[in-house]
Amino acid sequence: VKCVLVGDGAVGKTSLVVSYTTNGYPTEYIPTAFDNFSAVVSVDGRPVRLQLCDTAGQDEFDKLRPLCYTNADIFLLCFSVVSPTSFQNVSEKWVPEIRCHCPKAPIILVGTQSDLREDVKVLIELDKCKEKPVPEEAAKLCAEEIKAVSYIECSALTQKNLKEVFDTAIVAGIQHSDSQQQPKKSKSRTPDKVRDLSKSWWRKYCCLA
């Protein structure tokens, strides 16, 4: 299953991947060019290779970034809940770009850095610009409008809902892959299946940067 992370720079895409694959958190921000991580996980008793493609959100990579989209099974479209600009770019930049190259690939809208929603320093800085954190209801509405699989808020630092993000991505990615290979025989997975998977423990066999 190929999972591609997209979104503005500095919204925490790399932190999500690092926190998920290593249970650690990067202490400094280093802009990503293009990184690939691979892990073998157990889903419904069978091994599935999960390929995570971490892309650069900066404008200078606009022409190179789509090279990572080839054969993508699922997109994690990320924005920071404390960056209204990154949220605005979800519909203005990222969805059009994804749909241009992968019109049928499913999208999960991910609100990152949820631990900063009530951070005093962050709120003060936002207030200076007359801005506020992105309301959860606004994000959910956006997810509906762009026809995303779901909207999930998470934190790479505290790992809140982090596993749910990748659980949901795995299920949606497998479903999309199966539907592409066997349109008539593919089986849809119910939300119950997603929850059951979320409660299971994925054993990671390898993680390659």
C-alpha positions, 0 to 999 in steps of 0.5 A: 500500500502506497501512502503519500503525505502532502500539505504545506511545508512545516505542518508536521508531515515528517513528524507524523511519519517519524513518530509513527514509525519510530515512536520518537519525535524529531526535536528540530525542523528540517525541511523535507525534500522527498523521503520514503519509509517502508514497514511491514504491518499485519492486517487481518492476519496477513502481512502488508507492506506499507510505503510512506512517501513524505513530500515537500510542501514548498512551492519550489518542489511543485514540478517534482512532487507529482513524481511521488504520486505514481501508483498512490493508493491513498493520500494523507492531506495534512494541514496544521490546526493552528495554521489557517493558511495551510487549511485554506490551501487544502482546497485551493492548492492540494486537492486540485493537484491531487485530482489532476494526477490521481483523480480516483485515489482516496484522500484522508484529511489530517489536522496536525499539531492538535496539541497546540490548539490550547498552547498560550504562545501559539494563541498569542501569535495567532491573535497578533495576526487576528487569526484563530485555530481552525475549528474542527467543524470547519475541517469536517465540513471541508472533508465532506466538500472534498469527498475525503474518506474522513477527517482526523485530528492528531498530534505527532508529539503526544501520538493522540489519534496517530495510529488511527490516521494510519489504520484508516489509511491502510484500510482505505488504501487496500480497498482502493487497490483491490477495487483497481485490480478487481472492480467487481470482486472488491469488498468494502470495509465497514467503519466497524472494520476500521475500528477493529483494526485501530484496536489491533497492534501492528507489528513493525518489522522494518522501517527504512528511511 
